[in-house]
Amino acid sequence: MPDFKSEPLDPEKSSRILARRDRALRNIIRQVGPCLLEPSKSRQPYEALVRSIAFQQLNTAVATKILDRFIALYPGQAFPEPDHVIATPDDELRAAGLSGNKVLAIKDIARHASQGLVPDRKTAKKMTDEDLIEQLVRIRGVGRWTVEMLLISTLGRPDILPVDDYGVRMGYKIVAGLIDLPKPRELQRIGEAWAPYRTTAAWYLWRAVDLAKAK
């Protein structure tokens, strides 16, 4: 199978095209200004998945403290190696603040990474979005949304619309002036008109929620 080559994320170009295509997006793009999405250029998929699990269902401040305590268990490492995580007793991980389910998920991520089933960044860049999703959702605690966040914030894929994300759905409700939240399938259909720039569209929908909260 030939290597997959993704178009690079170009927020300026995609914002300009989205503003022409969709009136609701045009308004929020004008309010927010330039898209400031900057994916990590060095983070490995393994680390991105572990961080996502640590942050699930927690506010940013609490999750950051727990993640810092987790990393502190491994002195001298910028981020703990998979084999070291596997060897760490569960009670030490729970003492850092990770729930039992998160400990199981993080250890399963580490096992898959140790076995080469979580691709490194170089390998992941050659895989399609759907191939990565299909491979990584086999890991305990990793769903489609988790992989979509990796595709956006770590690999910088330009055409990801996480329709199960509450913030994305709420953002579209706000910008389109809807009474009810759009269903994921409905938003998927609407978002087809934004391809291949759906990552930038999602970023602006998240910003629409931020603006609404600020008001």
Secondary structure by P-SEA (a helix, b strand, c coil): ccbbbbccccaaaaaaaaaaccaaaaaaaaaaccccccccccccaaaaaaaaaaaccccaaaaaaaaaaaaacccccccccaaaaaaccaaaaaaacccaaaaaaaaaaaaaaaacccccaaaaaaccaaaaaaaaaccccccaaaaaaaacccccccbbbccccaaaaaaaaaaacccccccaaaaaaaaccccccaaaaaaaaaaaaaaaaac
